[in-house]
């Protein structure tokens, strides 16, 4: 009784709402200020969980761990601080209600008014100027400008045009939810502009959020726009610290008509090679024709600039053995394994990475840690985990292949006269495999590069022989095609039986063949390689963005050509892909 009287007196003296709760979760008593929290006159014997949604066990845990809970009542927000009565056997709990409504309003106001930064780039502005008449140029530029400025006004942003094709927008955080929920409709509006060119107008948008200050937020926007452009444009990338979100990206990348950048890159690379004490070239793990041909092409580029180089190579698939043995027999190229490369590399070594820009995909990722003099040449859409701060980066997602980019670089070194016939065939083979024999992702520059290689001596008959399969792989491919399932909406899926050292190649061949079936819009094929890992090849005719789907399972690629490597079985990952497709369909 004494204890009860003490609790009542103590409760009455506390200058904020409070109550006492017993071990059964029942309220024993409360003070008169409790009516600021609850509308009931008398709370004795009320169940605390029924009133607040907080269980007695959670209350006791909060008291023991000195943490607080929050509740919303009567349009007010309260923070609950809890303490346990250790002096009595009952172990009652004291609950104090702190009204934090005004603090929360102030905090929300601060959050809503935080400055976010958006960088907007008109992707194909230069190409539009080249391909349209002056009057139409003015009309298109005016339409784009009007759409971008109208969008800036909608998100309550302050807009600055830094050039005819670039804008910076400063806008409040309160607009973020609206623009992400609507998935950047400004991208669709610009895409709908009619032009005389044979490609639609498009934007790239990079948004920075949650920086410590405006400078850091601006740097997040800069990184986001670089990522959007590196992935081919026509999309928005939102960067919240280390978290990245993608929106859009439904157009095929527009080929750049001007080769000025290739000339600049070739000149800069030549200077880097001349200054380097040692040069190493590497592609991705288990290199394909594109990677291997590009390595040989860069080896020749170095020689033209008066330097020898090492090609870092470890394991090759069976399909690459023919061309590798031919290269070894020539006794020109200096192939070294990982161990030798790690022994030779130092901070003055120039490391040229081709056909990948992701450290985890490179032939020997450890080499990246031993030098900062890194050059990246790649045609894949830029990923989040790209090699950081290379001294020279040439990532062009419009290109059919890395071999195409390397071929263009060679053209600005007078390379045709010095390019070996074998190297020309290797580069042409790389372009051939990545374009499915020039059927997909080819532009004018692709054929110009192929023609240049042909003039350099490349024999198309020899190139074709490089792609011959053995009978066992041919049968495996035929069975996978025969067993394929095709859904009503034109999605073809299939799996490769057993473990195949050539699983990656067979998968891509099966996926390419399935696209020839009437009604098929996209194909996904999975199979296990000799290590037990599942590799997936994804292909589409452009209506389905297979790159976005592969990114969801840890892979990547392009709108029409993509792939991934996972631990799940082929059957399991095909089921996952089907679920992703269903989810994307429901979002449309």
N, C-alpha and C positions, 0 to 999 in steps of 0.2 A: 504493500500500500504506500509505503514511504517512497519507494522508487517511482510508482505511478504518479504521485503528487509532484515529485521532483521533475519528471518528464513534462508534466502539464505546465508547471511554472516556467521551466526552461523553454518550452515551445512558445509560450505566450510572450516571452521576452525577446525572442529572435526577431530582428527587424526586416525579415523577408519571409515569403511563404515557405512553410516547412511542414513535414508530418513525420510520424514515427510508425514504422512498419515492423510487424513481428516476423518470426521465422516461417510462418504459414502464408505470408504475403498479405495479411490483413492490416488495415490502418488502425492503430490504437488511438491516436489523437492527432490533432493538427491545430495550427493557430488561426487567428481570424483573417490573416492575409492570404490564406489558401484560396479564398474566393476569387483572387486575381488569376488563378490557374484553372480552377474547376468551377462549374456553375452550381454545384450542389451545395446545400446549406450545411449538412452534417455528413462527414465522411467516415465517422467511426464505423468499423466493421466492413467497410467497403474493400473489395479486392483491388490491390494496387495494379495488378496486371490488367484487369478489366478497364481501369481508368487510363493507363499509360501505355499498355502493350509491352511493358518491361517486366520480365519474370524476376522473382525473388532471388533466384540463383545468380542472375546477372547483376542484381543490386549488390549482393554480398561480394561478388567478384570485383565489382567496381570499387567497393569500399576497401577491399584487401589490396588491390593493385593501384589505388589512388588515381582512377580514371573517371571521367565524367560521361554522362549520357545527355542526349537532347530530345525534347519533345516539342510539338506544336499544339497549342491549345488557345482557343478564343482569339485567333488571328495574331497570336503572340508566340515567340519562340523562347523556350526556357532551357538553360543548361542545368542539369541535375548534378550536384556534388553530394557524395554519399559517405557517411562514416558509420562505423559499427560501435555499439556500446559494449566495450570489453569488460566493464566493471560488474555486469550482471550476468547471471546464468542464462537468461532469456536470449541475450545477444541481439537485442532489437537494433534496427537500422534507422539512422536519422537521414532524412532526405531533404535537402535544401534546394529551392527553386530560384535560380538567378534569371531575371528577365534580360535576355540579350537581344531583344528585337531591334532596338536602335543600333546596336553594334553590327548586327547582321545587315541591316539596311545600308549602313555606311560601308560595310565590306562589299556588299553587292554593287553599290554605286561605284566604288573604287574598281571592282572587277569589270563592270560594264564599260567604264570609261578608259580602261587600259588601251594603249595605242597598239594596233596591229598594222602590219605593212603588207601590201600586195604589190608585186611587180608584174606588169602586163606587157607581153611582147607579141607583136603581130608577126606570126611565124614566116609567112611567105611574101613579105612586103616587097623585097627586091625582085622576086620572080614575077609578082603582079605588075610591077612597073615595066618590066621587060616585055611582058606578053599582052599588054593592053594599051589602047590609045590614050593620049594625054587627057582628053575629056573624061574618059571612063576612069582613069587613075584618080582624078579629083573626086569623082562621084563615090568611088569605092572608099577612098581615104576618109571622105566626109562621113560616110555611113558607119564605118568602123569607129571613128572618133565619137560620133553621136551615141552609138551603142555602149561604148566603154564608159563615157561620161555619164550616161543615164544609169548604168549599173553602179558607178561610184556614188551617185546621188542616192540610189536606193539603199546602199549600205552606210549612208551618212559619212561618206569619205571625202577627204580633201585630195584632189587629183592634180598631178603635175606631169605634163608631157615633156619628157627629157629628149625626145626626138620624134619624128613623124611615125615611128613604129614602136615606141616604148613609152610606158607610163609608170609612175609610182603613185600608189594610193595609200593614204594614211586613214584608217577607219577605226571605230571603237569596237571593243570586244563583243559588245551586245549584238553586233550584226553577224557574228561568226555562225551561230546556230542556224540563222536564216539562210545564209548562202550555202552552207554544207547540206542542209536539209533539201534545198532545191537543186543541189548538185551542179552549181555554177551554170545556170541557164544562159548566161552571157556567151558561153562557148557555142551553144546551139544557134543563138541569134546571129553571131558573126558567120557561122558556117552556112547560114541560109542566104547570105548576100549573093546576088547574082553578079557574075563577072564574065569578061570575055575570055579569061584564061580557062585552060582545061583542068583546073583544079580549084577546089573551094578555098575561100579565105578561112583562116583559123587563128586562134590565140593560144599562147602559153601563159599560164598564170602561176606565180610562186607566192605563197602566203606564209608570212612568219608570225607566230603567236607565242606568247609566254616568255619572251626574252626578259632578262633582268632590267633592261632599259631599252630605249628606242634604238640605240646603236646595235645592241645584240639582236633585237627583233628584226632590224633591217638585214643583218647578216644571215639570219634564218631564212628570210625571204629571198636573199641572193642565192643561198644554197638550194632553196626549193625551185627557183626558176631555172637554175643550172640543171637540176634533175629533170624538170619538165622538158626542157629543150633537148637534153641528152636522151630522153625516151621518145623523141620524135615529134614533140609538140602536140597541139590540139588537145591539151589537157591542163588540169590544175593540180598542183601539188601543195598540200598544206603541211607545214612543219611546225609541230608543237614540241620544242626541245628535241628529243631523240625520236619522238613518235611522228610517223609520216603517213599521210592519207593521200590517195589518188582519186581523181575524178576525171571523167571524159576519156580521151585517147581512142576515139572510134575511127579516125581517118587513117588511111595509109599515109606514111610519111612522104612529103612532097620532095622530089629530087631537086637538088640545087643546080640551077643552070650554069652558074658562074663557078669556074674552077680556081678562082683566085686563092681560096683557102688552101687548096692542095699545093699550090706554088709556094705560099708562105710557109706551110708546114715542112715541105721538102727542103727549103732553104734553112729553116731553123734546125731541122734534124741534121743536116749536113754540118752545120757549125758545131753541134753537140758531139757528133762523131769525130770531127777533127780535133776537138779538145780532150776527148776521152783517152785515158791510158789503156783501158781494156773495155771490150764490149761483149755483152751476152744477150742472146735472143731466146725467148721462151714463149710458148703458147699455153694452151690449157691442158689439163690432164687427159690422157688417152686422145691425143690429137687426131683430128680428121683431115681431110684433104685441104680444107680452107686454112687451118692452122699451119699445117706442114708446108703448103705452098707459100704462105705468107712468110714463114721463117726463112725459106730459101730465098725469097724475094728480098727480104731485109738483109740477108747475108750478102747478096749481090750489091745492094744499095751501099752497104759499108765498104765493100771492096772498091766500088766506083769512087768513093770518097777517100780512098787510100788507106783503109784500115781493114784488118782481118777481124773476125768475130767468132764467138763460140755459140753453138746451138745446144741448148739444154734439153735433153731428151732422155726419158727413162723407158717406159713401156709403150709398145705400139700394138694395136689390134691386128688381127690377121689380114684385114683388108688393106692395111697400110704397109704390109711387109714388102710388097712388090716395088713400090716407089721408094721405100727406105733403102732396100738393097741396091737399087739403081743409083741412089745418091751416094751410098757408101762406096760402091765400085768406082765412082768417078774420082775418089780420093782428093776432093777439093774442100769439102765441108768439114768443119771441126765439130763433131758431135761429142758432148761430154755428159756424164750422168750427174745426179744430184750431189753426190759426195765430192766429185772433182770440182763442181761449180762452187760449192760452199768453201772449198779450199782456196779457190782463186779470187773470189769476189772480195772487194774492199770498198771503202767509201768513194773512191775515184772511178769505180766501174760504172759504165753506162749500161743500164738494163732495159732492153726493149721488149715489151710485152705485147703480143699480138693475139687477136681473136678472143680476147677476154679482158675484162677490166675489174674482175672480182678476185681478191686475194685467195679466197678458198678454192677457186677454180684453176689457179695457175699451176703449171707443171711442178714448180718447187716454191711454195709460198715463203719459205724461210729466206730466200734470196732478197725479198723485198725489205727485210729487216736490216740488211747489211749495207744498203746504199740508198741515198735520197735522190740519186740521179736516175729517175725512172721515166721512160717514155711509154705511153699507152696508145696503141692503134687498134681500133675495134669497130664493129658495125652493129653490135647489140644495143638494145635500149638500156640506158644507164640505170644501174641498180643503186639501192641505198648504200650497200657495202662496197662502193667503188674504191679503188686504190686512192689513198689520200695524197693530195698535193704532188702529182707528177710534174716534172719540169716541162713536159710537153704532152698534151693530150689531144688525140685526133679520134674522137668517138662520133661517128656519123651514122645514125640509125637509118637514114634513107638508103645507104649503100646496100647492094645485094650481098656483099661478102667483104671480109677483110682483104681478100686477094684483090678485089677491085680497088680498094683504097691504096694498097701497096703498089699496084700497077700504075696508078695515077702519080704516085710519088716518084716512081722510077722514070716516068716520062719527063720529069723536070730535072733529071740528072744526065740527060743524054743517054739513058740506060739502054735503049733498044739496040744500039750498036754493040754494047758490051754484055747484054743479057744473054745468058746461055739458053739454047733451045730447050734443054731439059727443064730449066727454071720457068721458062715461058709456059711449058706444058703443065708444070706443077701449079702455077698460078691459075691457068685456064681450068684445070681440074677442080681447084678450090671454088672458082666462080660457078662451075657447072653443077657441083653437088649442092651448093647453097641456094641455087635458083631452080633446083629440080629440072636441070637441063634447059635453063633459060625460060621456064614456064611461069615462074612466080617471082615477085619482087625484083623485076628488071626495069631499068629505065634507059634512057638514051646513053647515059654515061657508062652503063654496064656494057652495052654493045660496043661502044667506042673503045673501052678498055680491052674487050675480047678481040676486037679487030686489031688493035695495036699489038697484042700478044701473038696474033696470027701472023702479022707482018714480021714479028720478031722470030718466027720459025716454029711456032707451036703447031703440032700435027694433031688434028682432031681425032684421027683414027687411033693414035697411040693413047690419047686422053680417054677415049671410050674403053679401051682395053683395061684401063686402071679400075674400072667399075664392074668388071666381071665377077660374078659370085660363084662359089663352089656349089655342087649339086645339093648338098645337105641344106645349106642356107636358102637355096632357091625353093626347096620343098617346104621349109619352115615358113617362108614368106607366103607361099601359095596357100598353105593351110590356115594361116592367120587371116588371110583375105577371105577364104571360104567360110570361116567361122565367125566372121564379123556380124555384129548386130546393128541394125539401123532403125533409129526411132522415127516416129511419125513426123517430128520436126526437123529431120535431116541430120541427126547426130549419129555418126558411125563410131562404134567402139569394138576393140578386139584385144586379145592377149596372146602372147607368144608362149608356147609350151616349153618347159624345161629351162635349162641354163645355156645361154649362147654367148660366146665371146664377142659376137658381132650383133648383139641385141640392139644396140643403139642404131646401127645402120639399117638392120632389117625392119625395126619399128618405123623408122622414117620412110622407108620404101613402101611399107604396107599402108601407112597413112596417106602418102602421096597417091598410091593406086586407088584407095577408097574414094578420094576426091573425084575420080573419073566416073564414079557411079552416079547415075541420074538421080537428082533429088538430095544428094549428100552435100551439106553445107560446111561440115567440120568433121574431123576424124581424130580419135584419140587411141593410141596403141601403146600397150605396156608389156614389158617382158623383163626377165631377170638376166643380168650378165653373169660372167663366170665368177665374180666375187659374191654373188648372191644379192646384189643391190638391184632394185627395180628401176628401170629407166623408162621414161615416157616420152613419146613423140606426139606433138599436136600440130595439126594442119587445118587451115580453113581457106575458104574462097573470098574472105573479106567481110562477110556478114557477122561472123562470130569472132570476137577478139580473144584468140587463144592465149595470147601473152598474159592478159589479165588473169585468166583461169590458172595458168601454170604458176604465176606469182603467188597465188593463194596456197599452193602446196610446196612453195620454196624454190620454184624454178624461174624461168623468164624466157625472153626471146622477142619476137615481133608479133604484130597483129595477126599475120597469117602463118607464121612459123615459130613454134616454141617447143620447149621441152623441160624436163625436170628429172631429178634423181631422188628417190625416197626409199625408206626402209620397209614400207608396207608391201604386201604381196601384190602382184599385178591385178588380181581380181578385186582386192580391197581398194586399191587406189582408183580403179575404174568406177567403183561404187561411189567413192568420195567425189570424183569428177562429176558424176551424174547429179549428186546432191547440190554441188556448186552451181551447175547449170540450171537446176530447178529453182534455186534461190535467186539467181540472176533473172530468170524469167518472171518470177513473182514481183521483182522490184520494178520491172518495166511498166 
